[in-house]
């Protein structure tokens, strides 16, 4: 049994008015930055929602009326893992929570493993994690049809030969049923953001965390055996209803892999909402994302993203460096202004 994981970083001197403004700007920026990475839950057991969690030895999995999870296709349930597909061609499998989720703020931790005998770029196709209106039996990195809700794709094979991305690639998509995942373009036209992650044939555990709170969707990964989360996607303006179902699926085609789910642990986030938010019927919310442009407008974007990519370590370093340089420049300008004023005052003595 893997140990319970802790969440990680999901965590005046001035010369004149010019420098004061710089200090205020830096403080506001740091406050905003820290709010994005603040912790909400540490994964304590009291926040774990077992009716939405898939945990060894998977006693709640089956086809009976009392089961909380059911499975379809090539899925094989053992005492140590749920194998969605074996390392064989043309297989599809999925597993779905039978209990609709009515939590407004939640976090799902997925422990998974993708492994097989295929060499580089000779394996496929990947895993999808779903939060959707209906339990979708068609499996795969994308859906065979349109869906309502949220999908996280762990795509291990580049279908688009012109792609400049490094695979495996993790991306997120929100749909209201009006468009579907584009397999041929690896979902570029509909993705909200993404990141590359080396998740195949690892000797250690690999994890994915999906957090939805106060209209913000954050995807974190831990695939380097460091017991710490690394940001993959962070997007505001996301609207998801309650009453949808969680699930996981995988598929193979001409290429294959073993796609295993070890656990899916659902945590309730203790977040306060305004009276207006609490009085709203969250089951009637239409899945949507408030962006500058529609996902469909992203088809011709060569970068494949209509939002800036998440802040990685070097980007954070550059931002901090720019802020520090800004302070230095303000200090120099303030010192020059102060000296000029001193010299002007001496002329009147």
N, C-alpha and C positions, 0 to 999 in steps of 0.2 A: 504494500500500500504506500503510495507516494505521500510524503509529508504535506500538510496543508501549507499552501503558498501564501506568502505575504505580498501585498501590493506595494509597488515602489512608486517611483516618481510619475504618478498619473496626475506626481507631485509638482551750521553750514557756513562753508567759506565761499564767498562770491565777491566779485568786483563789479558792483552796479547791478541794475535790474536785469540785464541780459543773462548773467550767470544764474540768477535766481530762477528765471524762466527755464533754463536748461535743466536745473536740478529738479524743478517741479515736473517737467516733462519726463525725465528719467524715472522719477518715483512712480508716476502714473503708469509708465510702460512696464516697470517691474511688477507693480501690483496686478496689472492685467495678465502678465506672463505667468505669475504665480497662481492666479485663479484658474488658468487653463490646466495646470498640472497638479492642482490640489487633490489630496486624497479624499475619498468619500467613504469607502469601506476598506477594511483590512482583511476581509474574507473570514470574519468570525463565524462560528457555527450558528449563532443565533440569527444571522441574516440569511443563512442558506435556506432556500425554498426547495424542499425535497420533492414536492409534487412536480417540479419543473427540472429536476436534476437527474442525470444518468450516471450512476455510481456503481462500482463493483460491489457485489457480484451480479448486478443487474437483475435483481429479483422482481422489479416492477415491469420487466419487459415481457411481452407475450401478446397473444391474440384474444385473451379472455376479456370479459366486460370490465373487470377490475384492474386491468393493466393500465399503467400510466404512460407506457411507450409501446408502439407497435412498429413492425419493420416490414420491408417489402423487397422483392427482387432477390439479388444474390447475397443479401446481408446474412452474416453468420454471427450468432451471439455465443461467446464462450465466457468462461469465468474471469478472463483477464483482459478481454478487449471485445469490441463490436467491429467486425470486419465488414465494411460496406461492399468492397469488391476484393476478390483474390487477384493475384498477379496473373490474370488471364484475359484474353481479348474479349471485347464485346460483352462486358458485364455492367449491370446497373444495380445499385442498392441504395436504400435510404432507411432512416429510422426517425420516427416522429413522436413528439409528446402529444398525448391524447387530451391533455388538460389545457384549455386556453389560458393565457397569461393576462391577468388584469392589473399587473404592476405598472405604475406610471414611470417609475425610475428603476432601472435594473442593470445588472452586470452579469454577463455570461462568461465563464472561464472554460475553455475547451482544451483538453489535453488530447493530442492526436499523434499519429505516426504514419508517414508515407514512406514506403520502402519497397524495393523490388530488385530484380536482376538486370533491369535495363540500364544501359550506359547513358552518358550525357545526351539529352535531347532525344532519347529513344525510350521514353516512358510517358505515361499519361493516365488519366487526363487531369485529375484533381478532386478536391473536396469543396462542397458548398455548405455553408451554415445559413439556415433560413429562420426568419420570423415573418410568417405569412398568414393571410386570411384563411387559406385552405391548406390542408396537408397535401403537398404535391408529390405524387408518386413518380412522375418522370424525373430521373435523377441526372446528375452530371454537374460539371463546373457551372453550367447555366441551365436554364429551364427550357424544355421543349416548347413552351408556350409562355404567354404573359402571366404575370402574377401580381398580387397586391401585397406590399410590405417591403421588408429589408432582406437583402442577400449579401453574404460575404463569400467571395470566391477565392480559393487557394488554387490557382491555376498553375499546373506544372509543365504544360506543353505549349509552345508558341505556335498557334495556328497561322498567325499573320507573319509571313516570311519577311516582310519589310519592317517588322518591329525592331526597335532599337533597345528594347527592354531586356533586362536580365531575368530569366525565369528560374525557379518558381516566382510567381507574382501574386500578391494579395490585393484585392480591390473590393470596393463596396458599391452597392447599387440600391436605390430606392425606386419603387415603381408603383403606380396607381392602376396598373393593368393596361396602360395605353402603349407600352413598348416592352420589348423582350431583350434578353441578353444576346448580343451578337457574337456567336461562336467564331466566325471567320476573322473578326477583328479583335478577338480576345476581350470583348466587352468595352473597348475604348470609348465608343460613342455614348455609353450610358454610365460610366463609372464616376464616382464622386471623388476619387483619389485612390492612391495605392502605394505599394512599396515592394521591393524585391526582398525575398527571405530564403535562405538556404535551409530547407526543411527536409530534404530527402535523405534517407539512409543514415540518419543520425544514431549514434550509440546512446544518446541521452534523450530525455523527455523534451518535447516541443509543445508550446502553449500558444493559445490565441485568446485575448480578452476583448470582449465587445461590451462597451458601456454606452448606455443611453440615459441621459439625465438632463432635464430642463431644456429639451430641444437640441442637445448637443450629442453627436455621435463620435465616439473615440474608439479606435482600434489599436491595440497594443500587442506586441509579440515578444515571446521569450524563447528563442531558438538556439542560443549560444551557450546554454548550460551555465549561466551566470546568476540565475535566480533573481533577475530583475527585468522589468518591462521596458521595452523600447517602442516609442511611438511610431505608428505606421500611418494612421489617418486621424485627423481631428477636424470635424466639420460642424458648424453651427447651423441653425435654421432648419433642423430636421424635425418633421412632424410624423409621429408614428402612433397609431391607435392602440388601445388595449383590446384584449380578447382574441389575439392572434396566437398562432402555434409555432413552437420552436421545432426545428428538425435539422438533420444533416444528411447529405447525399453524396454520392460519388459515382463515377462512370469510367469505363475504359473503352477504347476503340481498337484500332489496329495496334496501338501500343498500350501497355498496361502497368499497373503497380498494385501493391497491397495498400488499401486505404482503411486505416484503423482509427476508431474513436475509442479512447481510453476512458474519458469522462467528460461530461458536460455539467458544470455546476452553476446554478442560478442563484444570484444574491440580490436581495432587495436593498435598494439604496434609500437611506433615511433622509429624505429631502422635503423641505417645506414648500408648499405652493400657496399662491394667493387665493383668496376666497373665490375670485372669478375662475381661476383654473380648476379649483376643487369642484365648483358647481357645473363645470362643463361635462358633457357626455363624451368621454374619451373613446368610447366604442364607435362613435360616428365620425371621428377624425379621418380625413383622407390622407394617405401616405404622400408626402411631398417634401421638397427641399427648397428653401428660399435662397436662390442663387442669382447671380447676375444674368445668367442665361440658362436656357433649358438644356438638359442632357442631349437632346437631339441636335442642338446647335454645335455640339462638340465633335461631330463626325469628321469635319475637315480640319480639325485642329491637329497638327502633326505631333504635338506634345502628348496628346491623349488625355490631358487633364484640363478642366475648365476652372479649377481652383489651384492655387499655389500648393506645392507639395508640403508635407508636414515639416516642422522644424526638426532637423536632424542635429547631431552634436556640433558639426562644423558650422551650420547655419546659426545656431545659438551663439557660438564663439564669435562669429563675424558681427552679429548684432550687438553683443556686449562690447566688442572692440570699437565698433562705430560709436556706441554711446560714450565710451571712455574718451575717444578722440574728440567727440563733441564737447565734453566737459573741459578738456584741455584747451580747445579752441576758445570756448567761452571765457575761461580763466585768463588766457592771453589777451583777448580783446578787452576784457574788463580791466586788466592791469594797465593796458595802454590808455584806456579812457580815464582811469584814475590818475595816471601820471600826467596826462594832458591837463586835467583839472587842477592838479597841484601846481603845475607850471603857470597856469593862467592866474591862479590865486596869488602867486608870488609877485606878479607884476603890479599888484595893487598895494604892496607894502611900501 
